[in-house]
Amino acid sequence: MSLEPIDAETALELYLADRGNELLEASLKGHKYRLGHFVRWCDEVEEIQNLNTLSGRQLHKYRLWRREDGDLNKVSEKTQMDTLRVFIRWLESIDGVEQDLSQKVLSPAITPDENSRDVMLDSDSASKVLAHLEKYEYGSIQHVSIALMWHTMMRVGGVHALDVDDYDSDEQCIKVRHRPDTGTPIKNQGEGERMVALSDQVCGLLDDWFDAKRPSVTDEYGREPLLASREGRTNKTTLRAYVYRWTRPCVYSTECPHDRGLGECSAVERDTAYRCPSSVSPHAIRRGSITHSLNSDMPDKVVSDRANVSQRVIEQHYDRRTEREKMEQRRDYLDDL
C-alpha cells in the first residue's frame, strides 16, 4: 500500500468536513477540541510533519503526554483516546497512516462506577432554589429555564430547542422536537422527540411568562423561541450560566458551606459562578430530577420515557439512590405478594 503524505492540521480539517453531515454540532465541536490537542502535540512537541510515519510507540507517548498536560482523570483520558482511535481509523481509510494503526491506540479500561458522575442537585436544594426564584424572580427567564429543567428532566439542548408553539396550555404538555436545519438539534435526534406532560404549577408559570415577560421576538430562522431574550433565542451557554448562578448556596440560602467571605470568594460574580464548589451544571439538575422521581416511586419505564434515556443508562449514570433506599422501596411491594 502506498501512503499519501498528510500533516496533522490538514488531516483534522478533512476529518471534520467528512464527519460534518453525520455528527451533531456539539459532537463535532467535541471531536475538534479533543483532536486539537493531538495536532498541537504533532506540531509543537514531536514536530511530526507527515502522519505517514506515525507509529504505535508515538501514540503511546501522546497518551502519556496528554495525561500529564491535561491533568486528566481516567474517564477523560478514555474519551480523548477513544476519539483519537476513531480519527486514526479514518486516516487509514484515506491512506494517511499504516493500516491497523488504530488498534495500537490504547485507552484505560474503566468500571461502570468510574464512568458515572455523582454530582447532582438533590431535591432539597432544588426546592430551595425554585422557592427562591418563585419569591424573588417569579416568571423571569431564569425561573422558567430552571423550573423546566427540574420538572421535565430535559437536557439543556432540549430546553433550548423549544418554541412557543411546542407548548399546549390546554393539554398541559410540551413537545420536544429535533430541528437541525433551523439551529436546534437535540440529542438522540428523531428518537429524542417526545411529548412531556406538565404539572399545573409549571403550566401556570409558562402562561405567566408568555403573558407578562417573554419578549415578542423571533430567532434567525423566523421561529418563536420559548426561552427568548430581546436578541432572540437564548443560547445554551447562557442557560448553563443561569444554572451555575442560581445553584450557589449563598444565593438561595444566604449561607456559604465553604466558609468563604464575600471578599475572598472567586465565585461571587455572575460570570464566575461556576467556580463555586456547590454550584452545578444543567446535567446535575437532570440527574437530580431523575433520582428524585425514582425516589418518589415513579416507575423506571416512565422515568426512562419522560427523560429520553434507557433504563440501563439510568441505572449506570443517573440513579443516585443508595442500596438501602432501593431495598426500602422494594419492601413496599411485599404486601401485594
VOLUM-482905 format. One record per residue (C-alpha): chain; residue number from 0; x, z, y. Coordinates in steps of 0.5 Angstrom, whole numbers, plus 500, padded with zeros to 3 digits. Example, Ala and Ser with C-alpha at 12.3 -4.5 7.8 and 13.67 -1.06 7.14 Angstrom:
2
<site pase="A" kolvex="0" px="525" pz="516" py="491"/>
<site pase="A" kolvex="1" px="527" pz="514" py="498"/>
This chain:
337
<site pase="A" kolvex="0" px="500" pz="500" py="500"/>
<site pase="A" kolvex="1" px="503" pz="498" py="507"/>
<site pase="A" kolvex="2" px="501" pz="503" py="512"/>
<site pase="A" kolvex="3" px="500" pz="501" py="519"/>
<site pase="A" kolvex="4" px="503" pz="506" py="525"/>
<site pase="A" kolvex="5" px="499" pz="510" py="529"/>
<site pase="A" kolvex="6" px="500" pz="516" py="533"/>
<site pase="A" kolvex="7" px="496" pz="522" py="533"/>
<site pase="A" kolvex="8" px="493" pz="521" py="540"/>
<site pase="A" kolvex="9" px="490" pz="514" py="538"/>
<site pase="A" kolvex="10" px="488" pz="517" py="532"/>
<site pase="A" kolvex="11" px="484" pz="522" py="535"/>
<site pase="A" kolvex="12" px="481" pz="517" py="539"/>
<site pase="A" kolvex="13" px="479" pz="512" py="534"/>
<site pase="A" kolvex="14" px="476" pz="518" py="529"/>
<site pase="A" kolvex="15" px="472" pz="521" py="535"/>
<site pase="A" kolvex="16" px="469" pz="514" py="536"/>
<site pase="A" kolvex="17" px="468" pz="513" py="529"/>
<site pase="A" kolvex="18" px="464" pz="519" py="528"/>
<site pase="A" kolvex="19" px="460" pz="519" py="534"/>
<site pase="A" kolvex="20" px="454" pz="516" py="531"/>
<site pase="A" kolvex="21" px="453" pz="521" py="525"/>
<site pase="A" kolvex="22" px="455" pz="528" py="528"/>
<site pase="A" kolvex="23" px="451" pz="531" py="534"/>
<site pase="A" kolvex="24" px="454" pz="532" py="540"/>
<site pase="A" kolvex="25" px="456" pz="539" py="539"/>
<site pase="A" kolvex="26" px="459" pz="538" py="533"/>
<site pase="A" kolvex="27" px="463" pz="532" py="535"/>
<site pase="A" kolvex="28" px="466" pz="537" py="541"/>
<site pase="A" kolvex="29" px="468" pz="542" py="536"/>
<site pase="A" kolvex="30" px="472" pz="537" py="532"/>
<site pase="A" kolvex="31" px="475" pz="534" py="538"/>
<site pase="A" kolvex="32" px="477" pz="541" py="540"/>
<site pase="A" kolvex="33" px="480" pz="543" py="534"/>
<site pase="A" kolvex="34" px="484" pz="537" py="532"/>
<site pase="A" kolvex="35" px="486" pz="537" py="539"/>
<site pase="A" kolvex="36" px="491" pz="543" py="537"/>
<site pase="A" kolvex="37" px="494" pz="538" py="532"/>
<site pase="A" kolvex="38" px="495" pz="533" py="537"/>
<site pase="A" kolvex="39" px="499" pz="538" py="541"/>
<site pase="A" kolvex="40" px="503" pz="540" py="535"/>
<site pase="A" kolvex="41" px="505" pz="533" py="533"/>
<site pase="A" kolvex="42" px="507" pz="531" py="541"/>
<site pase="A" kolvex="43" px="510" pz="538" py="543"/>
<site pase="A" kolvex="44" px="512" pz="541" py="537"/>
<site pase="A" kolvex="45" px="514" pz="537" py="532"/>
<site pase="A" kolvex="46" px="515" pz="530" py="536"/>
<site pase="A" kolvex="47" px="511" pz="526" py="531"/>
<site pase="A" kolvex="48" px="510" pz="519" py="534"/>
<site pase="A" kolvex="49" px="508" pz="516" py="528"/>
<site pase="A" kolvex="50" px="503" pz="519" py="523"/>
<site pase="A" kolvex="51" px="505" pz="515" py="517"/>
<site pase="A" kolvex="52" px="511" pz="520" py="516"/>
<site pase="A" kolvex="53" px="506" pz="526" py="516"/>
<site pase="A" kolvex="54" px="508" pz="530" py="509"/>
<site pase="A" kolvex="55" px="504" pz="536" py="506"/>
<site pase="A" kolvex="56" px="510" pz="540" py="508"/>
<site pase="A" kolvex="57" px="509" pz="539" py="515"/>
<site pase="A" kolvex="58" px="501" pz="540" py="514"/>
<site pase="A" kolvex="59" px="503" pz="547" py="512"/>
<site pase="A" kolvex="60" px="508" pz="548" py="518"/>
<site pase="A" kolvex="61" px="502" pz="546" py="522"/>
<site pase="A" kolvex="62" px="497" pz="551" py="519"/>
<site pase="A" kolvex="63" px="502" pz="557" py="520"/>
<site pase="A" kolvex="64" px="504" pz="555" py="527"/>
<site pase="A" kolvex="65" px="496" pz="554" py="528"/>
<site pase="A" kolvex="66" px="495" pz="561" py="525"/>
<site pase="A" kolvex="67" px="500" pz="564" py="530"/>
<site pase="A" kolvex="68" px="499" pz="560" py="536"/>
<site pase="A" kolvex="69" px="491" pz="561" py="536"/>
<site pase="A" kolvex="70" px="492" pz="568" py="533"/>
<site pase="A" kolvex="71" px="486" pz="566" py="528"/>
<site pase="A" kolvex="72" px="483" pz="570" py="523"/>
<site pase="A" kolvex="73" px="481" pz="567" py="516"/>
<site pase="A" kolvex="74" px="475" pz="564" py="518"/>
<site pase="A" kolvex="75" px="477" pz="561" py="524"/>
<site pase="A" kolvex="76" px="483" pz="558" py="520"/>
<site pase="A" kolvex="77" px="479" pz="556" py="515"/>
<site pase="A" kolvex="78" px="475" pz="552" py="520"/>
<site pase="A" kolvex="79" px="481" pz="549" py="523"/>
<site pase="A" kolvex="80" px="484" pz="547" py="517"/>
<site pase="A" kolvex="81" px="477" pz="544" py="514"/>
<site pase="A" kolvex="82" px="476" pz="540" py="520"/>
<site pase="A" kolvex="83" px="484" pz="537" py="519"/>
<site pase="A" kolvex="84" px="482" pz="535" py="512"/>
<site pase="A" kolvex="85" px="477" pz="531" py="514"/>
<site pase="A" kolvex="86" px="481" pz="528" py="519"/>
<site pase="A" kolvex="87" px="487" pz="526" py="514"/>
<site pase="A" kolvex="88" px="482" pz="524" py="509"/>
<site pase="A" kolvex="89" px="479" pz="519" py="515"/>
<site pase="A" kolvex="90" px="486" pz="517" py="516"/>
<site pase="A" kolvex="91" px="487" pz="515" py="509"/>
<site pase="A" kolvex="92" px="481" pz="510" py="510"/>
<site pase="A" kolvex="93" px="485" pz="506" py="515"/>
<site pase="A" kolvex="94" px="492" pz="506" py="512"/>
<site pase="A" kolvex="95" px="494" pz="511" py="517"/>
<site pase="A" kolvex="96" px="497" pz="516" py="512"/>
<site pase="A" kolvex="97" px="499" pz="516" py="505"/>
<site pase="A" kolvex="98" px="493" pz="516" py="500"/>
<site pase="A" kolvex="99" px="491" pz="523" py="497"/>
<site pase="A" kolvex="100" px="495" pz="527" py="503"/>
<site pase="A" kolvex="101" px="488" pz="530" py="505"/>
<site pase="A" kolvex="102" px="489" pz="534" py="498"/>
<site pase="A" kolvex="103" px="495" pz="537" py="501"/>
<site pase="A" kolvex="104" px="491" pz="541" py="507"/>
<site pase="A" kolvex="105" px="491" pz="548" py="505"/>
<site pase="A" kolvex="106" px="486" pz="553" py="508"/>
<site pase="A" kolvex="107" px="484" pz="560" py="506"/>
<site pase="A" kolvex="108" px="479" pz="562" py="501"/>
<site pase="A" kolvex="109" px="474" pz="567" py="504"/>
<site pase="A" kolvex="110" px="469" pz="571" py="501"/>
<site pase="A" kolvex="111" px="461" pz="571" py="503"/>
<site pase="A" kolvex="112" px="462" pz="577" py="507"/>
<site pase="A" kolvex="113" px="468" pz="575" py="510"/>
<site pase="A" kolvex="114" px="464" pz="568" py="512"/>
<site pase="A" kolvex="115" px="459" pz="572" py="515"/>
<site pase="A" kolvex="116" px="458" pz="575" py="522"/>
<site pase="A" kolvex="117" px="456" pz="582" py="523"/>
<site pase="A" kolvex="118" px="455" pz="582" py="531"/>
<site pase="A" kolvex="119" px="447" pz="582" py="532"/>
<site pase="A" kolvex="120" px="443" pz="585" py="538"/>
<site pase="A" kolvex="121" px="439" pz="591" py="534"/>
<site pase="A" kolvex="122" px="431" pz="592" py="535"/>
<site pase="A" kolvex="123" px="432" pz="598" py="539"/>
<site pase="A" kolvex="124" px="437" pz="595" py="544"/>
<site pase="A" kolvex="125" px="432" pz="588" py="544"/>
<site pase="A" kolvex="126" px="426" pz="593" py="546"/>
<site pase="A" kolvex="127" px="430" pz="596" py="552"/>
<site pase="A" kolvex="128" px="433" pz="589" py="554"/>
<site pase="A" kolvex="129" px="426" pz="586" py="554"/>
<site pase="A" kolvex="130" px="423" pz="592" py="557"/>
<site pase="A" kolvex="131" px="428" pz="592" py="563"/>
<site pase="A" kolvex="132" px="426" pz="585" py="564"/>
<site pase="A" kolvex="133" px="419" pz="586" py="564"/>
<site pase="A" kolvex="134" px="419" pz="591" py="569"/>
<site pase="A" kolvex="135" px="424" pz="588" py="574"/>
<site pase="A" kolvex="136" px="425" pz="581" py="572"/>
<site pase="A" kolvex="137" px="418" pz="579" py="570"/>
<site pase="A" kolvex="138" px="417" pz="572" py="569"/>
<site pase="A" kolvex="139" px="424" pz="570" py="571"/>
<site pase="A" kolvex="140" px="427" pz="564" py="567"/>
<site pase="A" kolvex="141" px="432" pz="570" py="564"/>
<site pase="A" kolvex="142" px="426" pz="574" py="562"/>
<site pase="A" kolvex="143" px="423" pz="567" py="559"/>
<site pase="A" kolvex="144" px="429" pz="565" py="556"/>
<site pase="A" kolvex="145" px="431" pz="572" py="552"/>
<site pase="A" kolvex="146" px="424" pz="573" py="550"/>
<site pase="A" kolvex="147" px="423" pz="566" py="547"/>
<site pase="A" kolvex="148" px="430" pz="567" py="543"/>
<site pase="A" kolvex="149" px="428" pz="574" py="540"/>
<site pase="A" kolvex="150" px="421" pz="573" py="539"/>
<site pase="A" kolvex="151" px="422" pz="566" py="536"/>
<site pase="A" kolvex="152" px="429" pz="567" py="532"/>
<site pase="A" kolvex="153" px="430" pz="560" py="535"/>
<site pase="A" kolvex="154" px="438" pz="557" py="536"/>
<site pase="A" kolvex="155" px="440" pz="556" py="543"/>
<site pase="A" kolvex="156" px="439" pz="549" py="542"/>
<site pase="A" kolvex="157" px="432" pz="549" py="540"/>
<site pase="A" kolvex="158" px="430" pz="553" py="546"/>
<site pase="A" kolvex="159" px="434" pz="549" py="551"/>
<site pase="A" kolvex="160" px="430" pz="543" py="548"/>
<site pase="A" kolvex="161" px="423" pz="545" py="549"/>
<site pase="A" kolvex="162" px="419" pz="541" py="554"/>
<site pase="A" kolvex="163" px="413" pz="544" py="558"/>
<site pase="A" kolvex="164" px="408" pz="539" py="553"/>
<site pase="A" kolvex="165" px="411" pz="542" py="547"/>
<site pase="A" kolvex="166" px="407" pz="549" py="549"/>
<site pase="A" kolvex="167" px="400" pz="549" py="547"/>
<site pase="A" kolvex="168" px="397" pz="555" py="550"/>
<site pase="A" kolvex="169" px="390" pz="555" py="546"/>
<site pase="A" kolvex="170" px="393" pz="554" py="539"/>
<site pase="A" kolvex="171" px="399" pz="559" py="541"/>
<site pase="A" kolvex="172" px="404" pz="556" py="539"/>
<site pase="A" kolvex="173" px="410" pz="552" py="541"/>
<site pase="A" kolvex="174" px="413" pz="545" py="537"/>
<site pase="A" kolvex="175" px="421" pz="544" py="536"/>
<site pase="A" kolvex="176" px="423" pz="537" py="536"/>
<site pase="A" kolvex="177" px="429" pz="533" py="535"/>
<site pase="A" kolvex="178" px="430" pz="528" py="541"/>
<site pase="A" kolvex="179" px="437" pz="526" py="541"/>
<site pase="A" kolvex="180" px="436" pz="520" py="545"/>
<site pase="A" kolvex="181" px="434" pz="524" py="551"/>
<site pase="A" kolvex="182" px="439" pz="529" py="551"/>
<site pase="A" kolvex="183" px="436" pz="535" py="547"/>
<site pase="A" kolvex="184" px="439" pz="534" py="539"/>
<site pase="A" kolvex="185" px="437" pz="540" py="535"/>
<site pase="A" kolvex="186" px="441" pz="543" py="529"/>
<site pase="A" kolvex="187" px="438" pz="540" py="522"/>
<site pase="A" kolvex="188" px="436" pz="534" py="526"/>
<site pase="A" kolvex="189" px="429" pz="532" py="524"/>
<site pase="A" kolvex="190" px="429" pz="537" py="519"/>
<site pase="A" kolvex="191" px="429" pz="542" py="524"/>
<site pase="A" kolvex="192" px="423" pz="540" py="527"/>
<site pase="A" kolvex="193" px="417" pz="545" py="526"/>
<site pase="A" kolvex="194" px="411" pz="549" py="530"/>
<site pase="A" kolvex="195" px="413" pz="556" py="531"/>
<site pase="A" kolvex="196" px="407" pz="561" py="532"/>
<site pase="A" kolvex="197" px="407" pz="565" py="539"/>
<site pase="A" kolvex="198" px="404" pz="572" py="540"/>
<site pase="A" kolvex="199" px="399" pz="574" py="545"/>
<site pase="A" kolvex="200" px="405" pz="577" py="549"/>
<site pase="A" kolvex="201" px="409" pz="571" py="549"/>
<site pase="A" kolvex="202" px="404" pz="566" py="551"/>
<site pase="A" kolvex="203" px="402" pz="571" py="557"/>
<site pase="A" kolvex="204" px="409" pz="571" py="559"/>
<site pase="A" kolvex="205" px="409" pz="563" py="559"/>
<site pase="A" kolvex="206" px="403" pz="562" py="562"/>
<site pase="A" kolvex="207" px="405" pz="566" py="568"/>
<site pase="A" kolvex="208" px="412" pz="563" py="568"/>
<site pase="A" kolvex="209" px="408" pz="556" py="569"/>
<site pase="A" kolvex="210" px="403" pz="559" py="574"/>
<site pase="A" kolvex="211" px="408" pz="562" py="578"/>
<site pase="A" kolvex="212" px="415" pz="561" py="578"/>
<site pase="A" kolvex="213" px="417" pz="555" py="574"/>
<site pase="A" kolvex="214" px="420" pz="549" py="579"/>
<site pase="A" kolvex="215" px="416" pz="543" py="578"/>
<site pase="A" kolvex="216" px="422" pz="538" py="576"/>
<site pase="A" kolvex="217" px="424" pz="533" py="571"/>
<site pase="A" kolvex="218" px="430" pz="532" py="568"/>
<site pase="A" kolvex="219" px="435" pz="526" py="568"/>
<site pase="A" kolvex="220" px="430" pz="523" py="563"/>
<site pase="A" kolvex="221" px="424" pz="524" py="566"/>
<site pase="A" kolvex="222" px="422" pz="530" py="561"/>
<site pase="A" kolvex="223" px="419" pz="536" py="564"/>
<site pase="A" kolvex="224" px="423" pz="542" py="561"/>
<site pase="A" kolvex="225" px="420" pz="548" py="559"/>
<site pase="A" kolvex="226" px="426" pz="552" py="562"/>
<site pase="A" kolvex="227" px="428" pz="549" py="568"/>
<site pase="A" kolvex="228" px="431" pz="550" py="575"/>
<site pase="A" kolvex="229" px="431" pz="546" py="581"/>
<site pase="A" kolvex="230" px="436" pz="542" py="579"/>
<site pase="A" kolvex="231" px="432" pz="540" py="572"/>
<site pase="A" kolvex="232" px="433" pz="542" py="565"/>
<site pase="A" kolvex="233" px="437" pz="549" py="565"/>
<site pase="A" kolvex="234" px="444" pz="548" py="561"/>
<site pase="A" kolvex="235" px="446" pz="551" py="554"/>
<site pase="A" kolvex="236" px="452" pz="555" py="558"/>
<site pase="A" kolvex="237" px="447" pz="558" py="563"/>
<site pase="A" kolvex="238" px="442" pz="560" py="557"/>
<site pase="A" kolvex="239" px="448" pz="563" py="554"/>
<site pase="A" kolvex="240" px="450" pz="567" py="560"/>
<site pase="A" kolvex="241" px="443" pz="570" py="561"/>
<site pase="A" kolvex="242" px="444" pz="573" py="555"/>
<site pase="A" kolvex="243" px="451" pz="576" py="556"/>
<site pase="A" kolvex="244" px="449" pz="578" py="563"/>
<site pase="A" kolvex="245" px="442" pz="582" py="561"/>
<site pase="A" kolvex="246" px="445" pz="585" py="554"/>
<site pase="A" kolvex="247" px="450" pz="589" py="558"/>
<site pase="A" kolvex="248" px="448" pz="596" py="556"/>
<site pase="A" kolvex="249" px="450" pz="598" py="564"/>
<site pase="A" kolvex="250" px="444" pz="593" py="566"/>
<site pase="A" kolvex="251" px="438" pz="596" py="562"/>
<site pase="A" kolvex="252" px="440" pz="603" py="561"/>
<site pase="A" kolvex="253" px="445" pz="605" py="567"/>
<site pase="A" kolvex="254" px="450" pz="608" py="562"/>
<site pase="A" kolvex="255" px="456" pz="605" py="559"/>
<site pase="A" kolvex="256" px="458" pz="606" py="552"/>
<site pase="A" kolvex="257" px="465" pz="605" py="553"/>
<site pase="A" kolvex="258" px="466" pz="610" py="559"/>
<site pase="A" kolvex="259" px="468" pz="605" py="564"/>
<site pase="A" kolvex="260" px="467" pz="606" py="571"/>
<site pase="A" kolvex="261" px="465" pz="600" py="575"/>
<site pase="A" kolvex="262" px="471" pz="599" py="579"/>
<site pase="A" kolvex="263" px="475" pz="599" py="573"/>
<site pase="A" kolvex="264" px="470" pz="594" py="568"/>
<site pase="A" kolvex="265" px="472" pz="587" py="568"/>
<site pase="A" kolvex="266" px="465" pz="585" py="566"/>
<site pase="A" kolvex="267" px="461" pz="588" py="572"/>
<site pase="A" kolvex="268" px="461" pz="581" py="575"/>
<site pase="A" kolvex="269" px="456" pz="576" py="572"/>
<site pase="A" kolvex="270" px="461" pz="571" py="571"/>
<site pase="A" kolvex="271" px="465" pz="576" py="567"/>
<site pase="A" kolvex="272" px="459" pz="579" py="563"/>
<site pase="A" kolvex="273" px="462" pz="576" py="556"/>
<site pase="A" kolvex="274" px="468" pz="581" py="557"/>
<site pase="A" kolvex="275" px="463" pz="587" py="556"/>
<site pase="A" kolvex="276" px="464" pz="589" py="548"/>
<site pase="A" kolvex="277" px="457" pz="591" py="548"/>
<site pase="A" kolvex="278" px="454" pz="584" py="550"/>
<site pase="A" kolvex="279" px="452" pz="579" py="545"/>
<site pase="A" kolvex="280" px="451" pz="571" py="545"/>
<site pase="A" kolvex="281" px="445" pz="568" py="543"/>
<site pase="A" kolvex="282" px="446" pz="567" py="536"/>
<site pase="A" kolvex="283" px="447" pz="575" py="536"/>
<site pase="A" kolvex="284" px="440" pz="575" py="538"/>
<site pase="A" kolvex="285" px="437" pz="570" py="533"/>
<site pase="A" kolvex="286" px="441" pz="575" py="527"/>
<site pase="A" kolvex="287" px="438" pz="581" py="530"/>
<site pase="A" kolvex="288" px="431" pz="578" py="530"/>
<site pase="A" kolvex="289" px="431" pz="575" py="523"/>
<site pase="A" kolvex="290" px="434" pz="582" py="521"/>
<site pase="A" kolvex="291" px="428" pz="586" py="525"/>
<site pase="A" kolvex="292" px="423" pz="581" py="522"/>
<site pase="A" kolvex="293" px="426" pz="582" py="515"/>
<site pase="A" kolvex="294" px="426" pz="590" py="516"/>
<site pase="A" kolvex="295" px="418" pz="589" py="518"/>
<site pase="A" kolvex="296" px="417" pz="586" py="511"/>
<site pase="A" kolvex="297" px="416" pz="579" py="514"/>
<site pase="A" kolvex="298" px="416" pz="575" py="507"/>
<site pase="A" kolvex="299" px="423" pz="572" py="506"/>
<site pase="A" kolvex="300" px="420" pz="565" py="506"/>
<site pase="A" kolvex="301" px="416" pz="566" py="512"/>
<site pase="A" kolvex="302" px="422" pz="568" py="516"/>
<site pase="A" kolvex="303" px="426" pz="562" py="513"/>
<site pase="A" kolvex="304" px="421" pz="557" py="515"/>
<site pase="A" kolvex="305" px="420" pz="560" py="522"/>
<site pase="A" kolvex="306" px="427" pz="561" py="523"/>
<site pase="A" kolvex="307" px="429" pz="554" py="520"/>
<site pase="A" kolvex="308" px="434" pz="557" py="516"/>
<site pase="A" kolvex="309" px="435" pz="557" py="508"/>
<site pase="A" kolvex="310" px="434" pz="564" py="504"/>
<site pase="A" kolvex="311" px="441" pz="563" py="502"/>
<site pase="A" kolvex="312" px="444" pz="563" py="508"/>
<site pase="A" kolvex="313" px="439" pz="568" py="511"/>
<site pase="A" kolvex="314" px="442" pz="573" py="506"/>
<site pase="A" kolvex="315" px="449" pz="571" py="507"/>
<site pase="A" kolvex="316" px="449" pz="570" py="514"/>
<site pase="A" kolvex="317" px="443" pz="574" py="518"/>
<site pase="A" kolvex="318" px="441" pz="579" py="514"/>
<site pase="A" kolvex="319" px="444" pz="586" py="516"/>
<site pase="A" kolvex="320" px="439" pz="590" py="512"/>
<site pase="A" kolvex="321" px="443" pz="596" py="508"/>
<site pase="A" kolvex="322" px="442" pz="596" py="501"/>
<site pase="A" kolvex="323" px="438" pz="603" py="502"/>
<site pase="A" kolvex="324" px="434" pz="599" py="507"/>
<site pase="A" kolvex="325" px="432" pz="594" py="502"/>
<site pase="A" kolvex="326" px="431" pz="599" py="496"/>
<site pase="A" kolvex="327" px="426" pz="603" py="500"/>
<site pase="A" kolvex="328" px="422" pz="596" py="502"/>
<site pase="A" kolvex="329" px="422" pz="594" py="494"/>
<site pase="A" kolvex="330" px="419" pz="601" py="493"/>
<site pase="A" kolvex="331" px="413" pz="600" py="497"/>
<site pase="A" kolvex="332" px="411" pz="595" py="492"/>
<site pase="A" kolvex="333" px="412" pz="599" py="486"/>
<site pase="A" kolvex="334" px="405" pz="602" py="486"/>
<site pase="A" kolvex="335" px="402" pz="595" py="485"/>
<site pase="A" kolvex="336" px="405" pz="594" py="478"/>
